[in-house]
Amino acid sequence: MESNLIHSKLRMKGKNVEWLANEMTAYGQPVSASTIYKKLKGEVVFKAADIKLISRLLDLKNEEIMTIFFSELVSKKTHIDVERIVMNEKNY
């Protein structure tokens, strides 16, 4: 997890974790800022639905999604179809 990149993306948009929590709640995924901080620290795991919504709210590209959320799980040489895993509307 590259949480520093989430913070960078938020700063680039002039937003913060509190904004992210409010937006996620407004989109039907209630979460507190403190829970997001715990997820960013690795104390709590991001669910696929969290990743999908955060990706939309922050306009993350597939490569950014992989780097931010899956860097420790997947080497750069491994290809994973992020569209299918994270962005697809189907439940897997």
Order of alpha helices (4+ residues) and beta strands (2+ residues): alpha-alpha-alpha-alpha-alpha
